[in-house]
Amino acid sequence: MRLSELLKPEFVKIGLNGKTKDELLQEIADFISVAHTAIDKKDAYKAISEREKKGSTGLGNGLAIPHGRSARVNGMHLVVIYDEKGKDFEAYDKKLSHLFFAAVTSEDYSPHEQLEVLRIIAEIYEKTDIGMSISGVKNSMDVYNLLMKKEEEIS
């Protein structure tokens, strides 16, 4: 599995307006439902907010991976949001999160495949300079192209 198989340019956006974590989760769920029209924003919100109650998906070092499972979804649906200023997503290192990989998967989606996607995201973040190079992006297409380039670097 590759990130490029799950991500399209229209699944990427720049900027978040929410101030609280719940507002951010609502906004992320809204974008998931816009990018993936088969997903209802209430289902997306319920899935990611229920997962978030178990512990923050703000992983630190500017990265957050809000995700969840829903019985009303088929497969995996991924979006990416970059916020230059950063948002408080209750990351373990207490730093702001800038890059959000958000996913909603079906209840029966393979845990192995889900972990594989998380591994790819972690490798891109840890083994490339994406944390520094993303600060120069101008639009969502730049973010998409940068992610594809960084995925190639780890392949």
Short mmCIF file of the C-alpha atoms (twelve columns), coordinates in Angstrom:
data_MODEL
# 
_entry.id   MODEL 
# 
loop_
_atom_site.group_PDB 
_atom_site.id 
_atom_site.type_symbol 
_atom_site.label_atom_id 
_atom_site.label_alt_id 
_atom_site.label_comp_id 
_atom_site.label_asym_id 
_atom_site.label_seq_id 
_atom_site.Cartn_x 
_atom_site.Cartn_y 
_atom_site.Cartn_z 
_atom_site.pdbx_PDB_model_num 
ATOM 1   C CA . MET A 1   0.000   0.000  0.000  1 
ATOM 2   C CA . ARG A 2   1.106   3.514  -0.773 1 
ATOM 3   C CA . LEU A 3   -0.117  6.901  0.388  1 
ATOM 4   C CA . SER A 4   -0.473  7.881  -3.246 1 
ATOM 5   C CA . GLU A 5   -3.178  5.192  -3.618 1 
ATOM 6   C CA . LEU A 6   -5.340  6.884  -0.962 1 
ATOM 7   C CA . LEU A 7   -4.646  10.543 -1.571 1 
ATOM 8   C CA . LYS A 8   -5.761  12.860 -4.365 1 
ATOM 9   C CA . PRO A 9   -5.093  16.597 -4.667 1 
ATOM 10  C CA . GLU A 10  -8.699  17.384 -3.729 1 
ATOM 11  C CA . PHE A 11  -8.225  15.510 -0.432 1 
ATOM 12  C CA . VAL A 12  -5.732  18.147 0.737  1 
ATOM 13  C CA . LYS A 13  -6.438  21.591 2.137  1 
ATOM 14  C CA . ILE A 14  -4.648  24.426 3.836  1 
ATOM 15  C CA . GLY A 15  -5.764  26.010 7.081  1 
ATOM 16  C CA . LEU A 16  -8.044  25.310 10.006 1 
ATOM 17  C CA . ASN A 17  -10.231 27.914 11.710 1 
ATOM 18  C CA . GLY A 18  -11.236 26.043 14.872 1 
ATOM 19  C CA . LYS A 19  -9.981  27.290 18.217 1 
ATOM 20  C CA . THR A 20  -10.930 24.373 20.488 1 
ATOM 21  C CA . LYS A 21  -10.140 20.731 19.883 1 
ATOM 22  C CA . ASP A 22  -13.828 19.959 19.368 1 
ATOM 23  C CA . GLU A 23  -14.116 22.754 16.783 1 
ATOM 24  C CA . LEU A 24  -11.074 21.310 15.008 1 
ATOM 25  C CA . LEU A 25  -12.618 17.830 15.016 1 
ATOM 26  C CA . GLN A 26  -15.847 19.267 13.557 1 
ATOM 27  C CA . GLU A 27  -13.901 21.087 10.862 1 
ATOM 28  C CA . ILE A 28  -11.837 18.004 10.017 1 
ATOM 29  C CA . ALA A 29  -15.017 15.893 9.811  1 
ATOM 30  C CA . ASP A 30  -16.606 18.507 7.546  1 
ATOM 31  C CA . PHE A 31  -13.628 18.357 5.192  1 
ATOM 32  C CA . ILE A 32  -13.671 14.542 5.160  1 
ATOM 33  C CA . SER A 33  -17.343 14.669 4.087  1 
ATOM 34  C CA . VAL A 34  -16.605 17.256 1.386  1 
ATOM 35  C CA . ALA A 35  -13.588 15.380 0.018  1 
ATOM 36  C CA . HIS A 36  -15.291 11.986 0.272  1 
ATOM 37  C CA . THR A 37  -18.904 12.692 -0.619 1 
ATOM 38  C CA . ALA A 38  -20.088 9.207  0.404  1 
ATOM 39  C CA . ILE A 39  -19.289 10.012 4.042  1 
ATOM 40  C CA . ASP A 40  -21.715 11.936 6.227  1 
ATOM 41  C CA . LYS A 41  -19.997 14.606 8.332  1 
ATOM 42  C CA . LYS A 42  -21.851 13.446 11.464 1 
ATOM 43  C CA . ASP A 43  -20.508 9.906  10.963 1 
ATOM 44  C CA . ALA A 44  -16.997 11.250 10.382 1 
ATOM 45  C CA . TYR A 45  -17.193 13.458 13.473 1 
ATOM 46  C CA . LYS A 46  -18.518 10.626 15.638 1 
ATOM 47  C CA . ALA A 47  -15.767 8.264  14.448 1 
ATOM 48  C CA . ILE A 48  -12.835 10.612 15.022 1 
ATOM 49  C CA . SER A 49  -14.155 12.181 18.230 1 
ATOM 50  C CA . GLU A 50  -14.825 8.758  19.816 1 
ATOM 51  C CA . ARG A 51  -11.269 7.700  19.004 1 
ATOM 52  C CA . GLU A 52  -9.917  10.984 20.349 1 
ATOM 53  C CA . LYS A 53  -11.609 10.347 23.720 1 
ATOM 54  C CA . LYS A 54  -9.306  7.340  24.154 1 
ATOM 55  C CA . GLY A 55  -6.228  9.554  23.866 1 
ATOM 56  C CA . SER A 56  -4.941  12.382 21.754 1 
ATOM 57  C CA . THR A 57  -3.844  11.606 18.230 1 
ATOM 58  C CA . GLY A 58  -1.623  14.676 18.387 1 
ATOM 59  C CA . LEU A 59  1.603   12.690 18.077 1 
ATOM 60  C CA . GLY A 60  3.978   15.564 18.637 1 
ATOM 61  C CA . ASN A 61  6.607   17.257 16.524 1 
ATOM 62  C CA . GLY A 62  3.811   19.035 14.610 1 
ATOM 63  C CA . LEU A 63  1.995   15.875 13.486 1 
ATOM 64  C CA . ALA A 64  -1.576  14.766 14.277 1 
ATOM 65  C CA . ILE A 65  -3.415  11.747 12.918 1 
ATOM 66  C CA . PRO A 66  -7.070  11.966 13.949 1 
ATOM 67  C CA . HIS A 67  -8.831  8.809  12.818 1 
ATOM 68  C CA . GLY A 68  -11.712 6.516  13.605 1 
ATOM 69  C CA . ARG A 69  -13.943 3.687  12.456 1 
ATOM 70  C CA . SER A 70  -17.544 3.816  11.303 1 
ATOM 71  C CA . ALA A 71  -20.017 1.107  10.384 1 
ATOM 72  C CA . ARG A 72  -21.423 3.466  7.750  1 
ATOM 73  C CA . VAL A 73  -18.176 3.736  5.773  1 
ATOM 74  C CA . ASN A 74  -16.547 1.391  3.257  1 
ATOM 75  C CA . GLY A 75  -12.765 1.209  3.067  1 
ATOM 76  C CA . MET A 76  -10.366 3.952  4.132  1 
ATOM 77  C CA . HIS A 77  -10.897 7.645  3.442  1 
ATOM 78  C CA . LEU A 78  -7.931  9.925  4.030  1 
ATOM 79  C CA . VAL A 79  -7.527  13.701 3.994  1 
ATOM 80  C CA . VAL A 80  -4.573  15.942 4.777  1 
ATOM 81  C CA . ILE A 81  -4.727  19.425 6.244  1 
ATOM 82  C CA . TYR A 82  -1.760  21.737 6.728  1 
ATOM 83  C CA . ASP A 83  -2.028  24.700 9.076  1 
ATOM 84  C CA . GLU A 84  1.019   26.951 8.972  1 
ATOM 85  C CA . LYS A 85  0.389   28.617 12.335 1 
ATOM 86  C CA . GLY A 86  -0.465  25.332 14.030 1 
ATOM 87  C CA . LYS A 87  -3.298  24.283 16.317 1 
ATOM 88  C CA . ASP A 88  -3.386  22.978 19.868 1 
ATOM 89  C CA . PHE A 89  -4.338  19.335 19.380 1 
ATOM 90  C CA . GLU A 90  -3.188  18.210 22.832 1 
ATOM 91  C CA . ALA A 91  0.010   16.700 21.466 1 
ATOM 92  C CA . TYR A 92  2.180   14.780 23.874 1 
ATOM 93  C CA . ASP A 93  5.059   17.234 23.475 1 
ATOM 94  C CA . LYS A 94  2.677   20.174 24.129 1 
ATOM 95  C CA . LYS A 95  3.636   21.729 20.770 1 
ATOM 96  C CA . LEU A 96  1.190   22.893 18.125 1 
ATOM 97  C CA . SER A 97  0.161   20.497 15.363 1 
ATOM 98  C CA . HIS A 98  0.663   21.705 11.794 1 
ATOM 99  C CA . LEU A 99  0.129   18.624 9.626  1 
ATOM 100 C CA . PHE A 100 -3.061  16.604 10.071 1 
ATOM 101 C CA . PHE A 101 -3.596  13.238 8.389  1 
ATOM 102 C CA . ALA A 102 -7.242  12.380 9.115  1 
ATOM 103 C CA . ALA A 103 -8.877  9.073  8.230  1 
ATOM 104 C CA . VAL A 104 -12.185 7.317  8.643  1 
ATOM 105 C CA . THR A 105 -12.300 3.604  7.950  1 
ATOM 106 C CA . SER A 106 -14.952 0.924  7.902  1 
ATOM 107 C CA . GLU A 107 -15.419 -1.226 10.993 1 
ATOM 108 C CA . ASP A 108 -14.002 -4.223 9.135  1 
ATOM 109 C CA . TYR A 109 -11.082 -2.404 7.492  1 
ATOM 110 C CA . SER A 110 -7.915  -4.440 7.858  1 
ATOM 111 C CA . PRO A 111 -5.950  -3.354 10.943 1 
ATOM 112 C CA . HIS A 112 -2.822  -4.442 9.063  1 
ATOM 113 C CA . GLU A 113 -3.562  -2.032 6.188  1 
ATOM 114 C CA . GLN A 114 -4.424  0.765  8.609  1 
ATOM 115 C CA . LEU A 115 -1.132  0.242  10.429 1 
ATOM 116 C CA . GLU A 116 0.669   0.216  7.082  1 
ATOM 117 C CA . VAL A 117 -0.741  3.670  6.254  1 
ATOM 118 C CA . LEU A 118 0.290   4.937  9.694  1 
ATOM 119 C CA . ARG A 119 3.771   3.482  9.146  1 
ATOM 120 C CA . ILE A 120 4.101   5.308  5.822  1 
ATOM 121 C CA . ILE A 121 3.015   8.606  7.400  1 
ATOM 122 C CA . ALA A 122 5.446   8.126  10.288 1 
ATOM 123 C CA . GLU A 123 8.307   7.283  7.919  1 
ATOM 124 C CA . ILE A 124 7.627   10.329 5.758  1 
ATOM 125 C CA . TYR A 125 7.641   12.464 8.869  1 
ATOM 126 C CA . GLU A 126 10.692  10.879 10.494 1 
ATOM 127 C CA . LYS A 127 12.925  10.039 7.530  1 
ATOM 128 C CA . THR A 128 12.479  13.136 5.362  1 
ATOM 129 C CA . ASP A 129 12.679  16.873 5.870  1 
ATOM 130 C CA . ILE A 130 8.931   17.364 5.401  1 
ATOM 131 C CA . GLY A 131 8.610   19.212 8.702  1 
ATOM 132 C CA . MET A 132 10.918  21.920 7.379  1 
ATOM 133 C CA . SER A 133 10.087  21.861 3.678  1 
ATOM 134 C CA . ILE A 134 6.319   22.096 4.162  1 
ATOM 135 C CA . SER A 135 6.617   25.597 5.566  1 
ATOM 136 C CA . GLY A 136 7.230   26.850 2.019  1 
ATOM 137 C CA . VAL A 137 3.957   25.598 0.532  1 
ATOM 138 C CA . LYS A 138 1.591   28.083 -1.075 1 
ATOM 139 C CA . ASN A 139 -1.490  25.955 -1.747 1 
ATOM 140 C CA . SER A 140 -2.992  22.499 -1.344 1 
ATOM 141 C CA . MET A 141 -1.475  21.252 -4.602 1 
ATOM 142 C CA . ASP A 142 1.980   22.134 -3.233 1 
ATOM 143 C CA . VAL A 143 1.212   20.042 -0.119 1 
ATOM 144 C CA . TYR A 144 0.025   17.118 -2.243 1 
ATOM 145 C CA . ASN A 145 3.093   17.262 -4.517 1 
ATOM 146 C CA . LEU A 146 5.419   17.506 -1.520 1 
ATOM 147 C CA . LEU A 147 3.822   14.444 0.112  1 
ATOM 148 C CA . MET A 148 4.160   12.444 -3.104 1 
ATOM 149 C CA . LYS A 149 7.803   13.503 -3.421 1 
ATOM 150 C CA . LYS A 150 8.548   12.559 0.189  1 
ATOM 151 C CA . GLU A 151 6.831   9.193  -0.228 1 
ATOM 152 C CA . GLU A 152 9.129   8.491  -3.185 1 
ATOM 153 C CA . GLU A 153 12.157  9.390  -1.037 1 
ATOM 154 C CA . ILE A 154 11.342  6.645  1.479  1 
ATOM 155 C CA . SER A 155 10.488  4.012  -1.158 1 
# 
